Every structure is written in C-alpha cells, then in structure tokens.
C-alpha cells in the first residue's frame, strides 16, 4: 500500500487449515534455525487474505475471509495476536487486531480521511506504532495495544516503523524518497542511517539489535542490504535481476525472509543473513506479500 508493493490481506472467520506438502530445501530444521512461523497476505485464492504457515511449508492456514482487503499482518511478541490493516467502508484503511487463529477481530483506529497501515508491536506488547497517511503526508503514530491513547509520535514523518528488540529505539523509512532513520522510542534524537539517491526502505532489526536489514535501490531493481545499527558497514546481500524488498529477520537471527517479484508475480524467499542459500518459501506464487515472523510456542 505505502510505496510500490501491492496491498493485500483480508478479514476474519474461523481459521481454514490447508496442510500442504513441505517446501523442499528450506533448511530450517536441519540447521536448527528458522524459529516460529510466518504470517503473510496473499491473493492465492482470488481475494487477498491473511495466511499463517510453518517454516517447513506445512500447516498453511487461511485466517481471514472478507470482500475488502486486509494486509500487513504482524504478530504480537507473545505470538497470540496479529495486528493488521483493513480496508473499511468509511475509511481507506484502519488498524485491526485478531487472535492468532483468526478469531476475535477488533478494530482499533477509525480516522475519517486517513489511511492507517504498517502496524508494529512494541517489544513488551503494550503499544502499537503505525503509519497514518493524510493528504499524502506520512506520519508515525502510536497507541496502546487496545487502541487507546492514540497520538502522533513527536511529529515524526515516515512510514514502516520498527521497534528495536529492547524497545528503546524505533527505525523507520521516509517518503517519497526513502531513507532509513532511527529515533528514540519517544521520537526524540532522530538520526539518519542512510544517505543515497535511491530508495532505502522497510527496515528490520536483527534480534540482537546490532544490525538492520532493509531494501535499497532503484525502482524494479531493489535489493536487500544490511547495515550496522550505528549506520556503518552497509552491505548488499542480494544480487538478483528482480525486485527484492521488505526483509524480515527470523526470531533466532538465523534467516531473513523477503518479498521478490519474479515471473510476473510476488513470492516469499528465505536466505541466510549473508545472502547465501536463498530459497523460495511458499508453496504457491500468487502475489504473496507483507510477511512477518511469529514466535514459536517454545519462545512465547
């Protein structure tokens, strides 16, 4: 929705489980990595929906079913809830939450004339930061996890906020020319990490807080990069003739999952943090978007 990626997603009902054949060669269990499961949005069954899937490719579960679009799912730190955006009749989009099985959908924002998107939970699960777009202006907002106390975050302009693992910092992108910034969690002490003539967007913290993965490059040739949290040591890790974007670290730090536009569709791919052993993750390839990791039961 915000930027060049398609908006995808949808609403709730009871979860529809579809067990599929394991994706070959993902290398998660054999390497001891890839903690947890992923949630993502896809138009695999026609209308965009939100899905959950285990990292070995099994347990594909459709969580939502509705005529309007829902997307950008992100799991709470305890793995019990999912925040996401939803297109509504009265507003372009709002922030909602639901249980991990797709039940108990609750709308948290309802701002007329605004697009609310890209929610992210604080590390302790008590707050949700999100992007509010009004009159083509992108601002960062924050609210309590139940939707209360909604307020702008120190006037910060940008989108796709991401809390650091310890909750002390917030990384985000700017729009329209993307750069990566980091600020204190209260919006103070803003500092610029990247400074390029190309798009630098979609930051994602490593679990130890030492690095940030992000998308960088020109349109249709974006690639995945990693930079130290202090802005040093920027390094490109994908070198594809495709558009790669929106990287997300696994909870154990052993993998990075990302979107890639290939063969006229968008899929999910997984790789090591150095870019090696890249593999296609999903068992289908119909515009799979906006992936987020969920902690496994052993790490909740």
C-alpha positions as CSV (number, residue, x, y, z in Angstrom):
1,X,0.0,0.0,0.0
2,X,2.6,2.6,1.0
3,X,5.2,2.5,-1.7
4,X,5.4,0.1,-4.6
5,X,4.1,-3.0,-3.0
6,X,0.5,-4.1,-3.6
7,X,-1.9,-4.1,-0.8
8,X,-3.1,-7.5,0.2
9,X,-4.9,-9.1,3.1
10,X,-8.4,-9.7,4.4
11,X,-10.8,-10.3,7.4
12,X,-11.7,-13.0,9.9
13,X,-13.8,-16.0,10.3
14,X,-12.7,-19.3,11.8
15,X,-9.3,-20.5,10.5
16,X,-9.3,-22.7,7.5
17,X,-6.4,-25.1,7.7
18,X,-4.8,-26.4,4.5
19,X,-1.9,-28.7,5.0
20,X,0.4,-28.7,2.1
21,X,3.4,-30.6,1.1
22,X,6.6,-29.4,2.7
23,X,8.6,-26.9,0.7
24,X,11.9,-28.6,-0.2
25,X,15.2,-27.3,0.8
26,X,14.2,-24.6,3.2
27,X,16.9,-25.8,5.5
28,X,15.3,-24.6,8.8
29,X,15.0,-27.8,10.8
30,X,18.3,-29.3,9.6
31,X,20.1,-26.1,10.5
32,X,18.4,-25.7,13.8
33,X,17.2,-22.2,12.8
34,X,14.0,-20.5,11.5
35,X,12.3,-20.3,14.8
36,X,8.5,-19.9,14.7
37,X,6.0,-19.5,11.8
38,X,5.2,-16.7,9.4
39,X,2.1,-14.7,8.6
40,X,1.6,-13.0,5.3
41,X,-1.0,-11.8,2.9
42,X,-1.8,-13.3,-0.5
43,X,-4.3,-13.3,-3.3
44,X,-3.7,-17.0,-3.7
45,X,-7.4,-17.9,-3.6
46,X,-8.7,-14.9,-5.5
47,X,-9.4,-12.2,-2.9
48,X,-6.4,-11.0,-0.8
49,X,-6.3,-12.9,2.5
50,X,-4.1,-13.3,5.6
51,X,-2.4,-16.7,6.0
52,X,-0.2,-18.4,8.5
53,X,2.4,-21.1,7.7
54,X,5.0,-23.2,9.4
55,X,8.6,-22.8,8.2
56,X,8.8,-26.3,6.7
57,X,6.0,-25.4,4.3
58,X,3.3,-27.3,6.2
59,X,0.2,-26.1,8.1
60,X,-0.9,-23.4,5.6
61,X,-3.9,-21.7,7.3
62,X,-6.1,-19.0,5.9
63,X,-7.0,-16.7,8.8
64,X,-9.3,-14.2,7.1
65,X,-12.2,-14.1,4.6
66,X,-13.9,-10.9,3.5
67,X,-14.7,-8.9,0.4
68,X,-12.5,-5.9,1.4
69,X,-8.7,-6.1,1.7
70,X,-6.7,-6.8,4.9
71,X,-2.9,-6.9,4.9
72,X,0.4,-6.2,6.6
73,X,-0.1,-8.8,9.4
74,X,2.4,-8.7,12.3
75,X,2.4,-11.0,15.3
76,X,2.5,-9.7,18.9
77,X,5.6,-10.6,20.9
78,X,3.8,-13.4,22.7
79,X,2.6,-14.9,19.4
80,X,-1.0,-14.8,20.5
81,X,-2.4,-11.9,18.4
82,X,-1.9,-10.4,14.9
83,X,-2.2,-6.7,14.1
84,X,-3.0,-5.7,10.5
85,X,-4.6,-3.1,8.3
86,X,-8.1,-3.4,6.9
87,X,-10.0,-1.5,4.2
88,X,-13.3,-0.4,5.6
89,X,-16.4,1.3,4.0
90,X,-16.0,4.6,5.9
91,X,-12.1,4.9,5.8
92,X,-9.5,3.9,3.3
93,X,-7.8,1.6,5.9
94,X,-7.7,1.1,9.6
95,X,-5.6,-0.9,12.2
96,X,-7.2,-4.1,13.5
97,X,-6.1,-7.0,15.7
98,X,-7.2,-10.6,15.9
99,X,-6.2,-13.7,17.7
100,X,-3.5,-15.9,16.1
101,X,-6.3,-18.3,14.9
102,X,-8.2,-15.5,13.1
103,X,-10.9,-15.0,15.8
104,X,-11.9,-12.0,17.9
105,X,-11.3,-9.4,15.3
106,X,-11.3,-5.9,16.8
107,X,-10.9,-2.5,15.0
108,X,-8.5,-0.1,16.8
109,X,-8.5,3.0,14.6
110,X,-11.3,4.8,12.8
111,X,-9.9,8.1,11.5
112,X,-12.0,9.6,8.7
113,X,-10.0,10.6,5.6
114,X,-6.8,8.8,6.8
115,X,-5.1,5.6,5.8
116,X,-3.6,3.7,8.8
117,X,-1.2,0.9,7.9
118,X,2.1,-0.8,8.8
119,X,1.4,-1.6,12.4
120,X,4.1,-2.9,14.7
121,X,4.0,-4.1,18.3
122,X,6.4,-2.7,20.9
123,X,8.8,-5.3,22.4
124,X,6.7,-5.7,25.5
125,X,3.4,-5.9,23.6
126,X,1.9,-2.9,25.4
127,X,1.8,-0.5,22.4
128,X,1.4,-0.5,18.6
129,X,3.1,2.0,16.3
130,X,1.7,2.6,12.9
131,X,1.7,4.9,9.8
132,X,-1.1,7.4,9.3
133,X,-1.4,8.9,5.8
134,X,-3.5,12.0,5.3
135,X,-3.3,14.3,2.3
136,X,-0.3,12.3,1.0
137,X,1.6,13.1,4.2
138,X,3.1,10.1,6.1
139,X,3.4,10.4,9.9
140,X,4.2,7.9,12.6
141,X,1.6,7.4,15.3
142,X,1.5,5.2,18.5
143,X,-1.4,3.8,20.6
144,X,-2.0,1.4,23.4
145,X,-2.4,-2.2,22.3
146,X,-6.2,-1.9,22.9
147,X,-6.4,1.2,20.7
148,X,-6.5,3.7,23.4
149,X,-4.3,6.9,23.8
150,X,-3.7,7.4,20.0
151,X,-1.3,10.2,19.4
152,X,1.4,11.3,16.8
153,X,4.9,10.2,17.6
154,X,6.8,13.5,18.2
155,X,5.8,14.8,14.8
156,X,7.9,12.2,13.0
157,X,7.3,11.9,9.3
158,X,7.8,8.5,7.8
159,X,6.3,5.0,7.5
160,X,7.0,1.3,8.3
161,X,8.2,1.8,11.9
162,X,10.1,-1.0,13.6
163,X,10.9,-1.1,17.3
164,X,14.4,-2.4,18.3
165,X,14.4,-5.6,20.3
166,X,14.9,-3.9,23.6
167,X,12.2,-1.3,22.8
168,X,14.5,1.7,23.2
169,X,14.7,2.7,19.5
170,X,12.4,3.0,16.5
171,X,13.7,2.6,12.9
172,X,11.5,3.9,10.1
173,X,11.6,5.0,6.4
174,X,10.9,8.3,4.9
175,X,8.6,9.1,1.9
176,X,8.7,9.8,-1.0
177,X,12.5,9.5,-1.3
178,X,13.2,6.7,1.1
179,X,16.0,6.9,3.7
180,X,16.4,4.9,6.9
181,X,16.2,6.8,10.2
182,X,16.5,5.7,13.8
183,X,15.0,7.6,16.8
184,X,14.4,7.0,20.5
185,X,11.2,5.3,21.2
186,X,9.6,8.6,22.2
187,X,10.5,10.1,18.9
188,X,13.5,12.2,20.1
189,X,17.1,12.1,18.9
190,X,16.4,11.4,15.3
191,X,19.4,10.3,13.3
192,X,19.8,9.3,9.6
193,X,21.4,6.0,8.8
194,X,21.4,6.0,5.0
195,X,22.0,8.8,2.6
196,X,21.5,7.8,-1.1
197,X,19.9,8.9,-4.3
198,X,17.9,5.7,-4.4
199,X,15.1,4.2,-2.2
200,X,16.2,2.9,1.2
201,X,13.1,1.5,2.9
202,X,11.5,-1.3,5.0
203,X,14.0,-1.5,8.0
204,X,14.1,-4.7,10.1
205,X,16.1,-5.1,13.3
206,X,18.2,-8.2,13.9
207,X,17.2,-10.0,17.1
208,X,20.3,-8.8,18.9
209,X,19.7,-5.2,17.8
210,X,23.1,-4.9,16.2
211,X,22.0,-4.7,12.6
212,X,19.2,-3.5,10.4
213,X,18.2,-5.2,7.1
214,X,16.5,-3.0,4.5
215,X,15.6,-2.6,0.9
216,X,17.7,-0.3,-1.3
217,X,17.9,0.5,-5.0
218,X,16.1,2.0,-7.9
219,X,12.6,1.0,-8.8
220,X,12.3,-2.5,-10.2
221,X,15.8,-3.3,-9.1
222,X,15.6,-3.0,-5.3
223,X,17.9,-5.4,-3.4
224,X,18.3,-6.4,0.2
225,X,21.1,-4.7,2.3
226,X,22.2,-5.0,5.9
227,X,23.7,-2.1,7.9
228,X,25.0,-1.8,11.5
229,X,22.6,-0.1,13.9
230,X,25.0,2.9,14.1
231,X,24.9,3.4,10.3
232,X,28.2,1.9,9.5
233,X,29.1,-1.1,7.3
234,X,26.3,-1.1,4.8
235,X,26.5,-4.3,2.7
236,X,24.4,-5.6,-0.1
237,X,23.3,-9.3,0.3
238,X,21.1,-10.0,-2.7
239,X,22.2,-9.5,-6.3
240,X,19.1,-10.6,-8.2
241,X,17.8,-9.3,-11.5
242,X,14.5,-8.9,-9.7
243,X,12.8,-6.5,-7.3
244,X,13.6,-7.7,-3.7
245,X,12.1,-5.8,-0.8
246,X,10.7,-5.9,2.8
247,X,13.2,-8.2,4.6
248,X,12.4,-9.6,8.0
249,X,14.8,-11.4,10.4
250,X,13.8,-14.7,12.0
251,X,13.4,-14.5,15.8
252,X,16.6,-16.5,16.2
253,X,18.6,-14.4,13.8
254,X,19.5,-17.4,11.5
255,X,17.4,-16.4,8.5
256,X,16.0,-13.4,6.6
257,X,12.7,-13.7,4.7
258,X,11.8,-11.2,2.0
259,X,9.5,-10.5,-1.0
260,X,10.7,-10.8,-4.6
261,X,9.0,-10.0,-7.9
262,X,9.8,-12.9,-10.3
263,X,8.0,-14.4,-13.2
264,X,5.3,-11.7,-13.1
265,X,4.3,-12.4,-9.5
266,X,5.5,-11.7,-6.0
267,X,6.7,-14.5,-3.8
268,X,8.4,-15.1,-0.4
269,X,12.0,-16.1,-0.3
270,X,14.3,-17.1,2.6
271,X,18.1,-16.9,3.0
272,X,20.9,-16.8,5.5
273,X,21.8,-13.3,6.8
274,X,24.8,-13.1,4.4
275,X,22.5,-13.8,1.4
276,X,23.5,-17.4,0.9
277,X,21.2,-20.4,0.4
278,X,18.3,-18.4,-1.0
279,X,15.2,-20.4,-1.5
280,X,11.5,-20.0,-2.5
281,X,9.5,-20.3,0.7
282,X,5.8,-20.5,-0.1
283,X,4.1,-23.5,-1.9
284,X,2.3,-21.1,-4.3
285,X,3.4,-17.9,-6.1
286,X,0.3,-15.7,-6.3
287,X,1.3,-12.3,-5.0
288,X,2.5,-13.3,-1.6
289,X,3.2,-10.1,0.3
290,X,3.9,-8.4,3.7
291,X,5.5,-11.3,5.7
292,X,6.0,-11.2,9.4
293,X,7.6,-13.8,11.8
294,X,5.7,-15.2,14.8
295,X,7.5,-16.7,17.8
296,X,7.1,-20.4,18.3
297,X,5.3,-21.7,21.4
298,X,8.7,-22.5,23.0
299,X,9.7,-18.8,22.8
300,X,6.5,-17.1,23.9
